[in-house]
């Protein structure tokens, strides 16, 4: 595994987060990382991953940080409602996004600006923890594809497995011991060059999104060592809520995230 030293200035918030979180991850996980050399050493890019646990951002930050980069996330806006947490997240360079809302355009603009400024922007194209009953990637949203087509930046796919054993989807308590194996495979950048030259139609964006999810699915197959379903799970077709805990009813006025 190739490990690079961080060249960027971390800032107080990111430095504090590393000091607290990294020792915990080293204690509670056993890492099997593959293809880390595909994470660009310099320049703006998007890292796209499948979403299986609320711990996923920590896993992504770990592998990105240990390969010399600092991640910026499109994080759900509900996390920013707490003044202290919101201050910390903004200080760490994270980007709030209001899912399923027209206000998500602001997050798109911020992500495009971050990529153009040479930063690593982490995106979970599914938009939420997968609803697939077996944990496979589900159909993706268009955000990552739109950012990539607008900027022409590399799109680096990652397939991961194991975080859900440490913290199951929507569980309240983690299962810390024994340490859980975390397998992450980083693929080569996805070629979208032919689509970047085309008009930004819904069909073009859908093609780009499909390529992104296909690449992620293939990497998840590698880390799981088994074939994925032929078709990605579609929560709309299955009648499953796209956000929030799918196993409980949302309370009126409550944030479903």
Secondary structure, 3 states (H helix, E strand, C coil): CCCECCCCCCHHHHHHHHHHHHHHHHHHEEEEEECHHHCCCCCCEEEEECCCCCCHHHHHHHHHHCECCCEEEEEEHHHHCCHHHHHHHHHCCCEEECCCCCCHHHHHHHHHHHHHCCCEEEECCCCCCCCCCCCCCECCCCHHHHHHHHHCCEEEEEEEECHHHHCCCCCCCCCCCCCEEEEEEEEEECCCHHHHCCCCCHHHHHHHHHHHHHHHHHHHHHHHCCCCCCCCECHHHHCCCCCCCCCCCCCCCCCCC
